[in-house]
Amino acid sequence: MQQQPAPDQNTRIVTALTGVALVGFIAVIYPSLVPALTVALAAFMALAILLKL
């Protein structure tokens, strides 16, 4: 019998993929926002690493 991954891990993966899809969609629709999205992504990653999310 295979062990199922923890539901918390699945939630993190789905949330991350949803966020990536949303950012990608916004970047395609509004190319002028790419620099702002890059800064926002860098700030989010810094917080995620700091808080170990």
SEKE-278441 format. One record per atom (N, C-alpha, C, O): residue number from 0; x, y, z; residue in three letters; atom name. Coordinates in steps of 0.1 Angstrom, whole numbers, padded with zeros to 4 digits. Example, Ala and Ser with C-alpha at 12.3 -4.5 7.8 and 13.67 -1.06 7.14 Angstrom:
[r 0, [0132, -0057, 0078], 'ALA', 'N']
[r 0, [0123, -0045, 0078], 'ALA', 'CA']
[r 0, [0132, -0033, 0078], 'ALA', 'C']
[r 0, [0142, -0033, 0085], 'ALA', 'O']
[r 1, [0128, -0022, 0071], 'SER', 'N']
[r 1, [0137, -0011, 0071], 'SER', 'CA']
[r 1, [0129, 0000, 0079], 'SER', 'C']
[r 1, [0134, 0011, 0080], 'SER', 'O']
***
This chain:
[r 0, [0008, -0012, 0000], 'MET', 'N']
[r 0, [0000, 0000, 0000], 'MET', 'CA']
[r 0, [0009, 0012, 0000], 'MET', 'C']
[r 0, [0018, 0013, 0008], 'MET', 'O']
[r 1, [0006, 0022, -0009], 'GLN', 'N']
[r 1, [0014, 0034, -0010], 'GLN', 'CA']
[r 1, [0009, 0044, 0000], 'GLN', 'C']
[r 1, [-0003, 0045, 0003], 'GLN', 'O']
[r 2, [0019, 0052, 0005], 'GLN', 'N']
[r 2, [0015, 0063, 0014], 'GLN', 'CA']
[r 2, [0012, 0075, 0006], 'GLN', 'C']
[r 2, [0018, 0078, -0004], 'GLN', 'O']
[r 3, [0001, 0081, 0011], 'GLN', 'N']
[r 3, [-0003, 0093, 0004], 'GLN', 'CA']
[r 3, [0005, 0105, 0010], 'GLN', 'C']
[r 3, [0008, 0105, 0022], 'GLN', 'O']
[r 4, [0008, 0115, 0001], 'PRO', 'N']
[r 4, [0015, 0127, 0007], 'PRO', 'CA']
[r 4, [0006, 0134, 0016], 'PRO', 'C']
[r 4, [-0006, 0134, 0016], 'PRO', 'O']
[r 5, [0012, 0142, 0025], 'ALA', 'N']
[r 5, [0005, 0149, 0035], 'ALA', 'CA']
[r 5, [-0004, 0160, 0028], 'ALA', 'C']
[r 5, [0000, 0166, 0018], 'ALA', 'O']
[r 6, [-0017, 0161, 0032], 'PRO', 'N']
[r 6, [-0026, 0171, 0026], 'PRO', 'CA']
[r 6, [-0020, 0185, 0026], 'PRO', 'C']
[r 6, [-0022, 0193, 0017], 'PRO', 'O']
[r 7, [-0012, 0188, 0036], 'ASP', 'N']
[r 7, [-0006, 0202, 0037], 'ASP', 'CA']
[r 7, [0004, 0204, 0025], 'ASP', 'C']
[r 7, [0004, 0215, 0019], 'ASP', 'O']
[r 8, [0011, 0194, 0021], 'GLN', 'N']
[r 8, [0020, 0195, 0010], 'GLN', 'CA']
[r 8, [0013, 0197, -0003], 'GLN', 'C']
[r 8, [0017, 0205, -0011], 'GLN', 'O']
[r 9, [0002, 0190, -0005], 'ASN', 'N']
[r 9, [-0006, 0191, -0017], 'ASN', 'CA']
[r 9, [-0012, 0205, -0018], 'ASN', 'C']
[r 9, [-0013, 0211, -0028], 'ASN', 'O']
[r 10, [-0016, 0211, -0006], 'THR', 'N']
[r 10, [-0022, 0224, -0006], 'THR', 'CA']
[r 10, [-0011, 0234, -0010], 'THR', 'C']
[r 10, [-0014, 0244, -0018], 'THR', 'O']
[r 11, [0001, 0233, -0005], 'ARG', 'N']
[r 11, [0012, 0242, -0009], 'ARG', 'CA']
[r 11, [0014, 0241, -0024], 'ARG', 'C']
[r 11, [0016, 0252, -0030], 'ARG', 'O']
[r 12, [0015, 0230, -0030], 'ILE', 'N']
[r 12, [0018, 0228, -0044], 'ILE', 'CA']
[r 12, [0007, 0234, -0052], 'ILE', 'C']
[r 12, [0009, 0242, -0062], 'ILE', 'O']
[r 13, [-0006, 0232, -0049], 'VAL', 'N']
[r 13, [-0017, 0237, -0056], 'VAL', 'CA']
[r 13, [-0017, 0253, -0055], 'VAL', 'C']
[r 13, [-0020, 0260, -0065], 'VAL', 'O']
[r 14, [-0015, 0258, -0044], 'THR', 'N']
[r 14, [-0014, 0272, -0042], 'THR', 'CA']
[r 14, [-0003, 0279, -0050], 'THR', 'C']
[r 14, [-0005, 0289, -0056], 'THR', 'O']
[r 15, [0009, 0272, -0050], 'ALA', 'N']
[r 15, [0020, 0277, -0058], 'ALA', 'CA']
[r 15, [0017, 0277, -0072], 'ALA', 'C']
[r 15, [0020, 0287, -0079], 'ALA', 'O']
[r 16, [0011, 0266, -0077], 'LEU', 'N']
[r 16, [0008, 0265, -0092], 'LEU', 'CA']
[r 16, [-0003, 0275, -0096], 'LEU', 'C']
[r 16, [-0002, 0281, -0107], 'LEU', 'O']
[r 17, [-0012, 0278, -0087], 'THR', 'N']
[r 17, [-0023, 0288, -0090], 'THR', 'CA']
[r 17, [-0017, 0302, -0091], 'THR', 'C']
[r 17, [-0020, 0309, -0099], 'THR', 'O']
[r 18, [-0008, 0305, -0081], 'GLY', 'N']
[r 18, [-0001, 0318, -0081], 'GLY', 'CA']
[r 18, [0007, 0320, -0094], 'GLY', 'C']
[r 18, [0007, 0331, -0099], 'GLY', 'O']
[r 19, [0015, 0309, -0098], 'VAL', 'N']
[r 19, [0023, 0310, -0110], 'VAL', 'CA']
[r 19, [0014, 0313, -0122], 'VAL', 'C']
[r 19, [0018, 0321, -0131], 'VAL', 'O']
[r 20, [0003, 0305, -0123], 'ALA', 'N']
[r 20, [-0006, 0307, -0134], 'ALA', 'CA']
[r 20, [-0012, 0321, -0135], 'ALA', 'C']
[r 20, [-0013, 0327, -0145], 'ALA', 'O']
[r 21, [-0015, 0326, -0123], 'LEU', 'N']
[r 21, [-0021, 0340, -0122], 'LEU', 'CA']
[r 21, [-0011, 0350, -0127], 'LEU', 'C']
[r 21, [-0014, 0359, -0134], 'LEU', 'O']
[r 22, [0002, 0349, -0121], 'VAL', 'N']
[r 22, [0012, 0359, -0125], 'VAL', 'CA']
[r 22, [0015, 0358, -0140], 'VAL', 'C']
[r 22, [0017, 0368, -0146], 'VAL', 'O']
[r 23, [0016, 0346, -0145], 'GLY', 'N']
[r 23, [0018, 0344, -0159], 'GLY', 'CA']
[r 23, [0007, 0350, -0168], 'GLY', 'C']
[r 23, [0010, 0356, -0178], 'GLY', 'O']
[r 24, [-0005, 0348, -0164], 'PHE', 'N']
[r 24, [-0016, 0354, -0171], 'PHE', 'CA']
[r 24, [-0016, 0369, -0171], 'PHE', 'C']
[r 24, [-0018, 0376, -0181], 'PHE', 'O']
[r 25, [-0013, 0375, -0159], 'ILE', 'N']
[r 25, [-0012, 0390, -0158], 'ILE', 'CA']
[r 25, [0000, 0395, -0167], 'ILE', 'C']
[r 25, [-0001, 0405, -0173], 'ILE', 'O']
[r 26, [0011, 0387, -0167], 'ALA', 'N']
[r 26, [0023, 0392, -0175], 'ALA', 'CA']
[r 26, [0020, 0391, -0190], 'ALA', 'C']
[r 26, [0025, 0400, -0197], 'ALA', 'O']
[r 27, [0011, 0382, -0194], 'VAL', 'N']
[r 27, [0008, 0381, -0208], 'VAL', 'CA']
[r 27, [-0002, 0392, -0212], 'VAL', 'C']
[r 27, [-0001, 0398, -0223], 'VAL', 'O']
[r 28, [-0012, 0395, -0203], 'ILE', 'N']
[r 28, [-0022, 0405, -0206], 'ILE', 'CA']
[r 28, [-0016, 0419, -0205], 'ILE', 'C']
[r 28, [-0019, 0428, -0213], 'ILE', 'O']
[r 29, [-0008, 0422, -0195], 'TYR', 'N']
[r 29, [-0002, 0435, -0192], 'TYR', 'CA']
[r 29, [0014, 0434, -0192], 'TYR', 'C']
[r 29, [0019, 0433, -0181], 'TYR', 'O']
[r 30, [0020, 0433, -0204], 'PRO', 'N']
[r 30, [0035, 0432, -0204], 'PRO', 'CA']
[r 30, [0042, 0443, -0197], 'PRO', 'C']
[r 30, [0054, 0441, -0192], 'PRO', 'O']
[r 31, [0036, 0455, -0195], 'SER', 'N']
[r 31, [0043, 0466, -0189], 'SER', 'CA']
[r 31, [0044, 0463, -0174], 'SER', 'C']
[r 31, [0052, 0470, -0167], 'SER', 'O']
[r 32, [0037, 0454, -0168], 'LEU', 'N']
[r 32, [0038, 0451, -0154], 'LEU', 'CA']
[r 32, [0049, 0441, -0150], 'LEU', 'C']
[r 32, [0050, 0437, -0139], 'LEU', 'O']
[r 33, [0056, 0436, -0160], 'VAL', 'N']
[r 33, [0066, 0425, -0157], 'VAL', 'CA']
[r 33, [0076, 0430, -0147], 'VAL', 'C']
[r 33, [0080, 0422, -0138], 'VAL', 'O']
[r 34, [0082, 0442, -0148], 'PRO', 'N']
[r 34, [0091, 0446, -0137], 'PRO', 'CA']
[r 34, [0085, 0447, -0123], 'PRO', 'C']
[r 34, [0092, 0442, -0114], 'PRO', 'O']
[r 35, [0073, 0451, -0122], 'ALA', 'N']
[r 35, [0066, 0452, -0109], 'ALA', 'CA']
[r 35, [0064, 0437, -0104], 'ALA', 'C']
[r 35, [0065, 0435, -0092], 'ALA', 'O']
[r 36, [0060, 0428, -0113], 'LEU', 'N']
[r 36, [0058, 0415, -0109], 'LEU', 'CA']
[r 36, [0071, 0408, -0105], 'LEU', 'C']
[r 36, [0070, 0400, -0096], 'LEU', 'O']
[r 37, [0082, 0412, -0111], 'THR', 'N']
[r 37, [0095, 0406, -0107], 'THR', 'CA']
[r 37, [0098, 0411, -0093], 'THR', 'C']
[r 37, [0103, 0402, -0085], 'THR', 'O']
[r 38, [0096, 0423, -0090], 'VAL', 'N']
[r 38, [0099, 0428, -0077], 'VAL', 'CA']
[r 38, [0090, 0422, -0066], 'VAL', 'C']
[r 38, [0095, 0418, -0055], 'VAL', 'O']
[r 39, [0077, 0421, -0070], 'ALA', 'N']
[r 39, [0068, 0414, -0060], 'ALA', 'CA']
[r 39, [0072, 0400, -0058], 'ALA', 'C']
[r 39, [0071, 0395, -0047], 'ALA', 'O']
[r 40, [0076, 0393, -0068], 'LEU', 'N']
[r 40, [0080, 0379, -0067], 'LEU', 'CA']
[r 40, [0092, 0378, -0058], 'LEU', 'C']
[r 40, [0093, 0369, -0049], 'LEU', 'O']
[r 41, [0102, 0387, -0060], 'ALA', 'N']
[r 41, [0114, 0387, -0052], 'ALA', 'CA']
[r 41, [0111, 0389, -0037], 'ALA', 'C']
[r 41, [0116, 0383, -0028], 'ALA', 'O']
[r 42, [0102, 0399, -0034], 'ALA', 'N']
[r 42, [0098, 0402, -0021], 'ALA', 'CA']
[r 42, [0090, 0390, -0014], 'ALA', 'C']
[r 42, [0093, 0386, -0003], 'ALA', 'O']
[r 43, [0082, 0383, -0022], 'PHE', 'N']
[r 43, [0074, 0372, -0017], 'PHE', 'CA']
[r 43, [0084, 0360, -0014], 'PHE', 'C']
[r 43, [0082, 0354, -0003], 'PHE', 'O']
[r 44, [0094, 0358, -0023], 'MET', 'N']
[r 44, [0103, 0347, -0020], 'MET', 'CA']
[r 44, [0112, 0350, -0008], 'MET', 'C']
[r 44, [0115, 0341, 0000], 'MET', 'O']
[r 45, [0116, 0363, -0006], 'ALA', 'N']
[r 45, [0123, 0366, 0006], 'ALA', 'CA']
[r 45, [0115, 0364, 0019], 'ALA', 'C']
[r 45, [0120, 0358, 0028], 'ALA', 'O']
[r 46, [0102, 0367, 0018], 'LEU', 'N']
[r 46, [0094, 0365, 0030], 'LEU', 'CA']
[r 46, [0092, 0350, 0032], 'LEU', 'C']
[r 46, [0092, 0345, 0043], 'LEU', 'O']
[r 47, [0090, 0342, 0021], 'ALA', 'N']
[r 47, [0088, 0328, 0023], 'ALA', 'CA']
[r 47, [0100, 0321, 0029], 'ALA', 'C']
[r 47, [0099, 0312, 0037], 'ALA', 'O']
[r 48, [0112, 0325, 0024], 'ILE', 'N']
[r 48, [0124, 0320, 0030], 'ILE', 'CA']
[r 48, [0126, 0324, 0045], 'ILE', 'C']
[r 48, [0129, 0316, 0053], 'ILE', 'O']
[r 49, [0123, 0337, 0047], 'LEU', 'N']
[r 49, [0124, 0342, 0061], 'LEU', 'CA']
[r 49, [0115, 0334, 0070], 'LEU', 'C']
[r 49, [0119, 0331, 0082], 'LEU', 'O']
[r 50, [0102, 0333, 0066], 'LEU', 'N']
[r 50, [0092, 0326, 0075], 'LEU', 'CA']
[r 50, [0092, 0311, 0073], 'LEU', 'C']
[r 50, [0085, 0304, 0080], 'LEU', 'O']
[r 51, [0100, 0306, 0064], 'LYS', 'N']
[r 51, [0101, 0291, 0061], 'LYS', 'CA']
[r 51, [0087, 0285, 0058], 'LYS', 'C']
[r 51, [0083, 0276, 0065], 'LYS', 'O']
[r 52, [0080, 0292, 0049], 'LEU', 'N']
[r 52, [0067, 0287, 0045], 'LEU', 'CA']
[r 52, [0067, 0275, 0037], 'LEU', 'C']
[r 52, [0057, 0269, 0034], 'LEU', 'O']
***
